[in-house]
Amino acid sequence: MAEDDDLWFAEGFVPTQDNYAALALVPGGVRVVFQQYQVLPYAFGMPSVFFSLDELDPAGPDLALWESGRTLPEHD
């Protein structure tokens, strides 16, 4: 992989609204889904990262959103 490719993929993780626009409330936390080529080559599909409610606690999430049962089912 060329040095430019490394930079391109690294930019996919930069904390911008566009990079983290695809997220879902799922049981126990939040799943962020990255688009193809955003952070990895096409062969890896659409990678995702799960953040548990414990990890999100310092940000003060509104737990009522999870308690209401309005989360999406978790898929791997």
C-alpha positions as CSV (number, residue, x, y, z in Angstrom):
1,M,0.0,0.0,0.0
2,A,1.4,3.4,-1.0
3,E,2.0,6.1,1.6
4,D,-0.8,8.2,0.0
5,D,-3.2,5.2,0.5
6,D,-2.3,5.1,4.2
7,L,-3.2,8.8,4.5
8,W,-6.4,8.4,2.6
9,F,-7.7,5.6,5.0
10,A,-6.5,7.5,8.1
11,E,-8.6,10.5,7.0
12,G,-11.7,8.2,7.2
13,F,-11.2,8.1,11.0
14,V,-10.9,11.8,11.5
15,P,-13.7,13.0,13.9
16,T,-15.9,14.8,11.4
17,Q,-19.6,14.7,11.1
18,D,-19.4,13.1,7.6
19,N,-17.1,10.3,8.8
20,Y,-19.4,9.3,11.6
21,A,-22.8,10.0,9.9
22,A,-23.8,6.3,9.7
23,L,-24.4,5.3,13.2
24,A,-27.2,3.3,14.9
25,L,-28.4,2.9,18.4
26,V,-28.2,-0.9,19.1
27,P,-28.8,-2.8,22.3
28,G,-26.1,-1.9,24.8
29,G,-24.5,0.9,22.8
30,V,-23.9,2.6,19.4
31,R,-22.5,1.0,16.2
32,V,-20.7,3.3,13.7
33,V,-20.6,1.9,10.2
34,F,-17.9,3.1,7.8
35,Q,-18.5,3.2,4.0
36,Q,-16.5,1.1,1.6
37,Y,-13.1,2.5,1.0
38,Q,-13.5,5.0,3.9
39,V,-11.1,3.2,6.3
40,L,-10.2,-0.1,4.6
41,P,-10.0,-1.5,1.1
42,Y,-13.2,-2.8,-0.7
43,A,-12.5,-6.4,0.2
44,F,-13.2,-5.7,3.8
45,G,-16.8,-4.5,3.1
46,M,-18.3,-1.9,5.3
47,P,-16.4,-2.1,8.6
48,S,-18.1,-1.1,11.8
49,V,-17.1,-0.2,15.4
50,F,-19.2,-0.8,18.5
51,F,-19.1,1.5,21.5
52,S,-20.7,0.2,24.6
53,L,-22.8,2.3,26.9
54,D,-20.0,2.0,29.5
55,E,-17.6,3.5,27.0
56,L,-20.0,6.3,26.2
57,D,-20.8,7.1,29.8
58,P,-18.3,10.0,30.1
59,A,-20.3,11.7,27.2
60,G,-23.5,11.4,29.2
61,P,-25.8,9.6,26.7
62,D,-29.5,9.9,27.2
63,L,-30.2,6.3,28.4
64,A,-33.9,6.8,27.9
65,L,-33.2,6.2,24.2
66,W,-32.1,2.7,24.9
67,E,-34.7,2.0,27.6
68,S,-37.5,2.9,25.2
69,G,-36.7,-0.1,23.1
70,R,-36.2,2.0,20.0
71,T,-32.8,0.5,19.1
72,L,-32.0,-1.4,15.9
73,P,-31.3,-5.2,16.2
74,E,-27.6,-6.0,16.3
75,H,-26.1,-7.6,13.2
76,D,-22.6,-8.8,12.5
